[in-house]
């Protein structure tokens, strides 16, 4: 499969690297054609790894992964070109987090989410929110943490969620550990989990953790 | 120990009932002196169970449990009387949730929390946020769900958190499953978990669940 991964930070490079390792072709997208991190990544990652602008990347990919910060997502996807998103699965792994005066702030929050913003802005794309509840090392290697901890998917399109669930399986998340929360509105729920993620990170001192939902027998 | 439990809903009655069962004395508080639910509860729950106004209850309790909805908490605690809260532990188990036009809304959210509001309004009280991340049956009987799932505490006063941790132990939460998230500001984190709790409730069809934080080995 051909993937566009938008964003050259840790999250984008980790996802892109894993996808190449799995045998997929990836174009890592950035704002400029000659982004240093993207050039270096493509040089290291072998013959299935490419780099280009957000538009080059989205034109290339059959699936588009939004790995830029949630607050940048709409602008980046617009610059990728709506015509390169039509009908495609957009996997949104972002969180709309920023630090302002040393405090974490989410925006949008509560009455909206990045997942919903993207789906509204690109109604012919098939947006699936997932993976934003774990750090990027865990995204592609969940066995780093023991136990039957889970990952969530949110989206309007069942076929798109199935496709993402299959991809999550390639990353190491078996289907029974992929919890379908429902429509894209539930992206609010997983985005609003971030303050708890951050509090757990600060109290435990590690970012390598995840939650396992346990139910009554 | 003498407890004030403010609020005669499921949460208040469940907590009050468990406290009486554990050998404590409880005054269940409500807006009026002759609240039907409170009168019935005190009649059924035996000689250590009392009922009264919020003020009666708070005057009686050595520890005050806020079990009214988060949006009512400040008004209820004000009517209980600041002089009856001074120096006491206030265990806040509330969520600032309401349904508006069929949609869940949290207020305050993100830049504030009920836990912080209470601590600001009653600076001489020692506020601890806890238990708001599970349904009330689980609050007092965590063994209903298997596994090493945890409960969170947030607050400024370490002694108050120790006292609440001991109470959680009486409810069935061993100390190693009580995660101290830090100061009362982290009440935001556990209050903002509610949308995910609700999405999990809706997708799993049960309210008897909790999360177990799993860490890398």
Interface residues (C-beta under 8 A of the other chain):
Chain A: X105 X106 X109 X110 X111 X144 X145 X146 X147 X149 X179 X180 X181 X182 X186 X188 X189 X190 X192 X193 X195 X196 X198 X199 X200 X202 X203 X204 X206 X208 X209 X210 X211 X212 X213 X214 X215 X216 X217
Chain B: X105 X106 X109 X110 X111 X144 X145 X146 X147 X149 X179 X180 X181 X182 X186 X188 X189 X190 X192 X193 X195 X196 X198 X199 X200 X202 X203 X204 X206 X208 X209 X210 X211 X212 X213 X214 X215 X216 X217
